[in-house]
Amino acid sequence: MAKTEIVTLDLNFQGKTQAIAVYLIKHSSGALLIECGPGSTLPALQAGLKANGLAASDITHVLLTHIHLDHAGSAGWWGRQGAQILVHPNGAAHMLNPEKLLASATRIYGDMMQTLWGEFLPVAASQLKIVNDAEEIAIGKLRFMPIHAPGHAEHHFVYLFEDIAFTGDVGGVRIPGYPYLQVPMPPPELHFGKWHETLKRLRKEKFSRIAPTHFGIFDDPQWQLDQVEKELNAAEKWLETVMPSNPPIEGLRQQFTDWMNAQGRAQGLSADAVRAYDLANPLGMSADGLMRYWKKVRLVA
């Protein structure tokens, strides 16, 4: 059976290619998107649709892997164009009323909120569809299987479709051109144990391609899952070495950034690739996630 065409649309986030992807799949009555990116990248996404002979009104469904701003920020806008927004049960309330989500993000990004993410509109209840773990999604003749995938976030799905797994962030951040991968570990729901369980579950599924949102489609999913596990183990071991000295958060951010940058230099990352990784996976945010995990999970275990 012929594979369905999947088009990778580059959102050119903050003027940088290969930082955030949206995946476009046409079907009998229009087209669907895996992810929709932030509001700030709507012009780039609409341009990508136009290049493929489509308009915003042709999008019937948006499947969100999770509700973080770089993946789901423009969902409300797409709902207003008539698209049905599919989301994890644990993320639905924030799509209907994003006030708490935006307040939390504003504490992190401050004056950069609008520049980075643009407008985040609520999704109307009539346009929101909650889907459950392993509940098949039928769109025309296309079939998607959502897999509950915590570790990065509790509201995270991996979508299985034909021979491909759309892994959002739980499959890591991987910029084409280098045998290198990072794991994004932001607060508040980073959990190493749950992430390992997600990887274990994914290994039981059959797919020959893997598509993280950051960035692109790769044909070596086993390597990628193994590398995610390797990086998780390394990060947890690193945390165990630095946290006994009780560093302040500013110090932890600097130590983690230095550690990760050293790994990037060892891989020979170009300045262009480093910028793509920095935009897709801000290292200071992962340090914050590690700090919270240590205090809220490890110290109370």
PyMOL commands that set and color helices and strands:
alter all, ss='L'
color gray80, all
select helices_A, chain A and resi 13-15+39-51+56-58+69-72+75-80+92-96+99-117+125-127+192-203+221-245+249-266+271-280+283-298
alter helices_A, ss='H'
color red, helices_A
select strands_A, chain A and resi 7-10+21-27+30-34+59-63+84-87+128-130+137-139+142-148+157-161+164-168+209-212
alter strands_A, ss='S'
color yellow, strands_A
deselect
rebuild
show_as cartoon
